[in-house]
Amino acid sequence: MRLFAGAALALSAGLFAHMAWGHITFPGFTEPMEGDVLQHIERIGRGLPAYPLPGAGFVALALMPLYYFIAAPLHLFLGVDSPAAPRLVSSVFALLSGIMVGAIAWREGRSGWAAALAVAFFFSSYGVMDACLTSGLPDSTMLFWVLLGTIFWAYGWNRWHGLAWIACFSLAFWSKQQGALYMALAAAYELVYRRGALPRWAVAALCLLGVPVSYALIGPILGDGFFLHTLVVPGHWERGLSFTFRRTVFVVACLVPFATLLALIWVSHANRADGRRPRPLVWMMVGSLFTAALTMTVAGSSNNHYVPFIALLGIGAALGAREMVEADWPRRLGRRLAVMVLALSAVMYLSVREGGHHPIPFWAPWVAVGASAIYLAVKLAGVKMPARAVISAIVLALAQFAISWYDPRAFLPGPDFARQQADLRLELASLPAGRVIWADYGNVPASLTGIKLAQAPSWVALEDLERQQASGARVASELRPFRERVRNEEDLRVLSNGPLEEMPGWQILSRNFQLERDYGPRFAQVRQVVGHWFGGQTYPRYLYRRRTAPGRTPGQGTKPRLIHFSVITSATPSP
């Protein structure tokens, strides 16, 4: 098992490092919100509020600010208009999270190979965790604070450790709003199941101070629109229990079935040892699934909500493999495998019938059938213990690795990217001296285009305002500055990946534009390289021009000069 766990760790961590470096040096986009994230970071670097009220050129995202403040100094130090700084921050925190995963597994199981296997499960799940850990998003930052807080909370013994876990979960909240639910999980366990190093009244008071009180006191300092964008706007989004139930069942049954089976083996032994009180790690693992399901009630949410659950599940899976090999042989494993194969196949069938844009691992049922067949063959061959336990544990782990497998070429630029990027730069430079907005991303880094395009909110930021289930007049008021700018600015051109009349935030404005050029697949390699749960790997195709207002002639009006930047990184090596 040591050799197997070491090889799995080396392969999965090496592949993740390759992905991280490829994204850090990639000048294009991995995620539509990265342009808005860059604008947040640039505003902080210039000393401006990170959360102004919705304006003509910037609409804040519904994300908490800690990630922006961590990335801003690095972005200023690099001095290049590119997404390298936030992606480097994300990748470093993801690597640190891997270390935390190994530390928790070692502390829980006192097994070096189990810790290595847990880290291997974590890094190999990059694809099923929505491939967001290396993008310019705060998911890996929140994950790190959740895992570090779990270590202090589950295994600490003095008051400093008690203060540390409250501080860590508070920082998780300031990374993403979901962090508050992990704080609540830890606090509930302290108040119900055990008396920790801190008195219960102190736990309750400090948790309130770390989340709602700090939110109320610090929020006004961050801008007039802080509460609007981080509380009011997401509070008015549509929610649905059916959506989150279907997604959660699919994730558990089809994306991490063998990790779930191994984790259940460990949980059954852990509960038997601890009696009625659940182990802290079991509590947090189950609670992370509940947290993901609760936050996924927001329609349109992405698979990144399951990142903490999958990370903690990997720890439980590694400990389950350890139980099989070193502690006790699980009874009725064949029956459990049969139930898992049936459940996986049924959920897969329903998912295919339902359709949708999410990726489906069609090979998962065949992997499950193959693993079950190998287990049955080993059993019928009369392989004795402990060899049978070792072989079975390796088969279950390999089956999960096979289902989580991802092709790095699907997340990195293609071999023709550099040539098409240069072609796109020439095309943008050849346009008349007017303002150009790339509607999909808003703030486009000069490292991609060579010419700094006009800044604007991405369609994601605009859709955040549009999809509020609130007064239409209030939503229109929030969008008015941007709409008036687009309607009144002459000689404005809009580059988009899809038809403007189908793009969120732009449908009502599309009547003010006429199609000037359809590039077809000319720039197909200049695409968003990470296809998240709902995101397609789209590329710039359509160029629209502002319709000439009555009584005006084309070219009349102000023509701001395009700004050229020297670019350090213009392309990444081919995968």
Summary of the structure (lengths in Angstrom):
residues: 575
radius of gyration: 25.2
end to end distance: 31.5
largest distance: 90.2
contacts: 1998
relative contact order: 0.13
helix: 62%
strand: 5%
